[in-house]
Amino acid sequence: MNHAKNLNSVPIGAIGELYIGGAGLGRGYLGKPGLTADKFIASPFQAGARIYKTGDLARWLPSGELEYIGRNDFQVKIRGFRVELGEIETTLQSVAGIKQCIVDVKENLQKQKRLIAYIIHDDVIVESISENKRVKIVAECREICNSKLPDYMLPTQIILIDRVPLTPNGKLDREALPLLDDRKSLGEYEPPCSEPEHLICSAFEKVLMIKNVGMQDDFFMLGGNSIQVVSLVVILQVNFDVKVKDIFKLRTPKMLTMNLRLDKNVLIQNLQRIKSLMQGELNIVDKEKSQHKDDNYLKSVKNLQKNCSSKNEIINVLLTGATGFLGCNILNQLLQLTNYNICLLIRARSRQDAFARINQKYQFYFQRPLSDSYCLRINVINADIEYNNLGHGSLSTVFREQFAAAIPPKNEWILNSAVNCWLIKRQHV
């Protein structure tokens, strides 16, 4: 079930807290009525029955098997995302040779939270291990994590240790784990040499608030996120013609230097180009059409009877503009942070092409395709909101049926990120 008090079941592939019920369930804790009341609660599925709150995290697999993730106690928030440390540990322990793994949250000097993975490898003594072997082990761990975990759950650093520090009671002593070192396990440091290299590395350091960024250091492995990408682009655009998508694609100062040309006048040139466009003669017809379109849109929004304070639970969301940078990030957060069913309107020739397009965009921005569990919650419709009848000419019966099936009539919200962002309750006609 999900972690909220409403105890809703989560879909296949989603992580939830494990509850146990049935004829074999115990009566409670002997002599501990308070603990019994906290752990043995009323079942939402059967009147008069009880279920036991285990505190464990698990998920159903498509095969029907139940996968144990870890304890709910070890759940933290990183950059607003809920992170299950146990899931990261399970992923890392699937790497050949990893005997034990611990994932913890540490803060650097700027009080920024970082996910640090500590691994114990078979037949490896940290003091005597060669640098090449250490880099190889860390690279294998990162490859597995990149293929199985969302970007916000990727460890910033992976550090090899010989043994797990324990308290006198034999429990893990997290305080005794090595302190965060900004360059630890990031690979060999390659300093910047040329002026463009210095400018890019300096921009990385300013945005991420760390020191000694090397040419091979990955922006996202250093702890960067999509919001910080925008800040980085703003700084770099003073000297480079760079876009947000370039950071997602190139990632390191070395790759950026190889693909971007230093031009200290680029910002002035861009501003002059904008000024020239604004001062140029506008096509009056296009201007009137655009103004008429904007007026109609704003008028329709004002006429909507919005009730954003409704307490009805959201089940279905219609999202437009999902192939853009903002829309794709909204889709990613809806998939990761909610259990909503999501309908996407994608401009394409067919539904198959529409799905292929959103999957390609998602993989471009987040370095992984849409997972099977995410695909189960997504319904893609090929449509274009720029045109009447969503670009389908006269709406056919088949399209109407597809659209109606994709958008159930109740508990539905529309999120338009294609032009302006409005969260509005559906108006039934």
C-alpha positions, -999 to +999 in steps of 0.1 A: +000+000+000+010+036-003+025+055+027-005+078+031-032+072+058-058+062+032-040+029+027-046+026-011-031-003-030-002+007-052+001-006-089+024-034-100+060-022-098+054+007-074+070+006-039+047+006-009+046-005+027+039-042+033+008-051+054-001-086+064-035-100+071-055-132+071-065-161+094-030-166+107-025-131+119-016-128+156-036-110+182-010-084+191+021-078+213+018-094+247+016-068+274+021-039+250-014-025+242+000+008+228+023-010+203-005-034+194-028-005+186-001+011+164+008-020+144-025-039+142-049-017+124-084-021+109-084-036+074-097-014+046-106-045+026-128-065+050-151-052+078-140-064+112-107-077+100-072-064+110-039-061+091-004-059+105+018-029+096+053-045+091+073-013+084+089-031+054+089-018+019+081-041-010+066-042-045+047-066-067+067-077-098+049-084-131+057-121-125+035-121-094+065-123-070+069-100-041+103-081-040+115-069-006+131-035-008+140-025+028+128-009+059+105+021+058+126+037+086+154+043+061+133+066+039+148+101+032+141+131+010+166+143-015+158+175-035+121+169-027+121+133-038+113+104-015+142+080-016+143+044-004+178+037+008+171+000+009+162-001-029+196+015-037+214-011-015+195-039-031+205-027-066+242-024-057+243-058-040+233-073-074+267-063-087+290-093-090+316-093-061+297-069-038+294-086-004+277-058+015+264-023+008+253+006+029+237+038+015+237+069+037+229+106+034+258+130+041+260+167+039+289+186+024+303+219+036+275+238+019+249+216+037+238+199+005+225+164+010+243+137-010+236+100-014+268+081-005+271+043-012+297+023+009+305-011-006+325-041+007+339-061-022+351-097-021+389-101-018+396-064-018+417-046+008+411-009+004+446+002+014+463-020-012+438-019-041+451-004-073+435+028-087+425+010-119+407-018-101+389+007-078+378+028-108+366-004-126+345-016-095+329+019-091+322+020-129+304-014-127+283-002-098+273+030-116+264+011-147+240-011-128+225+019-109+220+039-141+201+010-157+178+003-127+173+035-107+159+070-114+184+098-116+175+112-082+183+079-065+218+076-081+246+077-054+267+108-058+297+088-046+306+052-042+333+044-017+350+011-010+354+002+027+369-029+044+343-034+071+310-020+084+314+001+116+293-012+144+281+003+177+288-016+210+253-032+206+263-046+172+242-022+151+254-002+122+272+030+133+263+054+106+282+083+123+314+063+119+311+060+081+337+080+063+329+117+060+320+132+026+349+141+004+339+161-027+365+143-049+363+109-033+355+081-058+350+105-086+379+091-106+412+106-115+413+144-114+420+160-148+426+197-143+414+223-168+441+239-190+427+261-217+405+292-211+372+275-222+380+245-199+386+269-170+353+288-177+332+256-178+348+240-147+344+273-128+307+274-138+302+238-125+319+248-092+297+279-088+264+261-095+272+230-074+291+249-047+320+225-047+358+228-055+382+212-079+358+201-107+378+181-132+374+177-170+360+142-167+335+149-138+299+143-147+276+172-137+248+148-125+273+125-107+285+156-088+249+160-075+235+183-102+198+183-110+175+196-137+169+229-119+207+235-115+211+228-152+192+260-160+215+280-136+245+265-153+233+274-188+226+310-177+263+313-166+277+295-196+257+316-221+279+346-214+307+329-233+291+299-252+261+293-274+247+265-252+212+252-245+197+231-217+197+200-238+235+203-244+241+198-206+219+166-205+237+152-236+273+162-230+274+162-191+312+168-185+334+198-190+356+178-215+326+170-237+312+205-235+346+220-244+349+197-274+314+206-287+310+243-278+329+272-293+341+300-271+326+333-282+327+362-257+303+382-278+276+355-280+255+371-253+256+405-269+248+390-303+218+371-289+205+403-272+209+423-304+191+395-324+162+397-300+162+435-301+162+434-339+133+410-340+112+431-316+119+463-336+112+446-370+079+450-388+054+424-376+029+407-398-003+424-389-025+394-399-004+370-378-004+395-349-042+398-350-047+360-352-023+355-323-040+382-302-075+368-310-063+333-301-048+346-268-080+365-260-102+335-266-079+313-245-079+337-215-117+342-218-122+305-217-100+302-186-119+329-168-152+312-176-141+279-161-156+271-127-124+260-110-126+243-077-089+237-069-097+233-032-117+201-039-107+173-015-117+146-039-088+122-045-071+126-079-071+094-100-066+105-136-046+134-151-046+146-187-011+162-195-003+182-226+031+193-237+049+162-223+075+162-250+089+196-239+115+201-212+089+213-186+062+188-196+086+159-195+098+168-161+062+171-149+055+137-163+085+123-145+074+137-112+038+124-116+052+089-124+076+089-095+056+107-067+020+097-074-001+068-084-022+087-110-032+073-143-018+097-169-032+105-204-008+122-228-018+141-259+012+138-283+015+153-318+021+123-341+007+104-370-005+074-350-007+063-313+023+040-319+044+070-332+031+091-303+043+066-277+076+062-295+081+100-294+074+104-257+096+074-248+124+089-269+120+123-252+119+107-217+150+087-224+168+118-237+161+138-205+164+110-179+188+086-196+165+057-194+133+045-212+099+044-196+097+014-173+070-013-177+053-002-145+052+034-158+038+023-192+009+006-174-002+040-161+002+059-193-023+062-221-010+080-252-033+097-277-021+112-310-036+146-310-026+183-316-042+209-293-032+237-318-061+226-342-098+221-340-109+186-331-074+180-318-061+178-354-084+149-364-106+169-388-141+156-381-139+135-349-145+099-359-164+075-337-131+055-332-112+085-319-141+096-296-141+061-281-103+061-277-104+096-261-133+087-238-116+054-227-083+074-220-101+100-199-126+086-174-154+110-164-146+113-126-118+125-104-099+140-134-076+169-138-060+186-168-024+199-166-015+220-197+022+226-200+021+232-238+016+270-236+006+282-202+004+261-170-031+258-156-043+231-133-080+230-138-108+206-130-125+191-161-157+207-173-181+181-186-200+192-217 
